[in-house]
Amino acid sequence: MSTALHQDADIIALATDVLGAFAAHSTSLTYASVLTDDGFEVASQHGAVAQNGGRFASIASSLQALGEAAVRELRLGGASSVLVFSDAGHVVQVRVEGTTLVLAALFGSGETLGHALALARRAASDLGRSLPRLG
């Protein structure tokens, strides 16, 4: 039996490193997390505001599932990103390709949506390239 992704020390270390680099390139990152499809946080990067008790991961997991289900139902192909935009900021989520992991980030209004999405895509890609084959 293999270790769950959110309990695997090597995966936690890789995700932590990627999130640290991700945060260094953002001017308004409030919180970022790598999470599993079932809502378990693998690693997180706290910005100005820390999230309480894993709620961010569980909300992000539900949001990702809903976004991917909507894309399937509407026959729009595959969904790898979910975006939520508001006047006060936005949430950007990107699937780590080929895995059950998602990189989710909460940005303040100081980051453009396009820049936030580009940063998140790059970080998810970096994480995917550094992960061992998850089978």
matplotlib code that plots the C-alpha trace (Angstrom):
import matplotlib.pyplot as plt

x = [0.0, 1.4, 1.5, -1.3, 0.0, -0.7, 1.4, 4.3, 7.3, 9.0, 5.9, 5.3, 8.9, 8.6, 5.3, 6.6, 9.6, 7.4, 5.0, 7.9, 9.2, 5.6, 5.1, 8.4, 7.0, 3.7, 3.0, -0.4, -0.4, -2.5, -2.4, -1.4, -1.9, -1.2, -4.1, -5.5, -8.8, -10.4, -9.5, -6.4, -3.7, -0.2, 1.6, 0.8, 2.4, 0.9, 1.0, -0.6, -3.5, -3.4, -6.4, -8.1, -8.1, -7.7, -10.9, -9.1, -8.2, -11.6, -13.3, -10.7, -11.2, -15.0, -14.5, -12.2, -14.6, -17.5, -15.5, -14.4, -17.9, -19.3, -16.8, -17.6, -21.4, -21.0, -18.6, -15.9, -13.0, -10.8, -10.6, -7.3, -8.0, -10.7, -10.9, -13.0, -12.7, -14.0, -13.3, -11.3, -9.1, -9.4, -8.8, -6.8, -6.6, -4.6, -4.6, -1.1, -1.2, -1.5, -2.1, -4.8, -3.2, -4.3, -2.4, -4.9, -4.0, -5.8, -4.6, -5.5, -6.6, -3.0, -2.3, -3.9, -5.9, -3.7, -0.5, -1.9, -3.0, 0.4, 2.2, -0.1, 0.3, 4.1, 4.1, 1.8, 4.0, 7.1, 5.6, 4.4, 7.9, 9.5, 7.1, 7.9, 5.5, 2.3, 0.6]
y = [0.0, 3.4, 6.6, 9.1, 12.1, 14.5, 12.4, 11.6, 13.6, 13.8, 15.2, 17.6, 18.9, 19.3, 21.1, 23.4, 24.3, 25.0, 27.1, 29.1, 30.0, 30.8, 33.2, 35.0, 36.0, 37.5, 40.9, 40.0, 36.3, 35.9, 32.1, 29.2, 25.5, 22.2, 19.9, 16.6, 16.0, 14.9, 18.2, 17.3, 20.0, 18.7, 22.0, 25.7, 29.1, 31.8, 35.4, 38.2, 36.2, 32.6, 30.4, 28.6, 24.9, 23.6, 25.3, 26.7, 23.2, 21.8, 24.7, 24.6, 20.9, 21.3, 24.2, 22.2, 19.3, 21.5, 23.3, 20.0, 18.6, 21.6, 21.3, 17.6, 18.3, 21.1, 19.0, 21.6, 19.2, 18.9, 21.5, 22.2, 25.6, 27.2, 31.0, 33.0, 36.8, 39.5, 43.2, 42.3, 39.6, 36.2, 32.5, 30.7, 26.9, 24.7, 20.9, 19.4, 17.5, 13.7, 13.8, 14.2, 17.3, 20.9, 24.1, 26.7, 30.3, 33.3, 36.7, 40.2, 42.8, 43.9, 41.0, 40.9, 37.8, 37.0, 37.3, 35.2, 32.5, 32.5, 32.1, 29.3, 27.4, 27.7, 26.5, 23.6, 22.6, 22.9, 20.6, 18.1, 17.9, 17.3, 14.7, 11.1, 9.1, 8.9, 5.7]
z = [0.0, -1.0, 1.1, 0.5, -1.5, 1.3, 3.7, 1.3, 2.6, -0.8, -2.5, 0.4, 0.0, -3.8, -3.5, -0.7, -2.9, -5.9, -3.8, -2.4, -5.9, -7.0, -4.1, -4.9, -8.3, -7.1, -5.8, -4.2, -3.4, -0.2, 0.0, -2.2, -1.7, -3.5, -2.7, -3.6, -5.4, -2.2, -0.4, 1.6, 1.6, 0.5, 1.1, 1.5, 1.2, 3.4, 2.3, 4.2, 5.4, 6.7, 5.9, 8.8, 9.4, 5.8, 4.6, 1.6, 0.4, 0.8, -0.9, -3.7, -4.2, -4.5, -6.9, -9.1, -9.2, -10.1, -12.8, -14.3, -14.1, -15.9, -18.7, -19.1, -19.2, -21.7, -23.8, -23.8, -23.7, -20.6, -17.9, -16.3, -14.8, -12.7, -12.2, -9.8, -10.2, -7.9, -7.3, -4.2, -5.9, -7.4, -7.1, -9.7, -9.8, -12.1, -12.3, -12.1, -15.4, -15.1, -11.3, -8.7, -7.5, -8.0, -7.4, -6.0, -5.2, -3.7, -5.0, -3.9, -6.5, -7.1, -9.5, -12.9, -13.7, -16.7, -14.7, -11.9, -14.3, -16.0, -12.7, -11.5, -14.8, -14.6, -11.0, -11.8, -14.7, -12.6, -10.0, -12.5, -14.1, -10.7, -9.3, -9.6, -11.8, -9.7, -10.7]

ax = plt.figure().add_subplot(projection="3d")
ax.plot(x, y, z, "-o")
ax.set_aspect("equal")
plt.show()
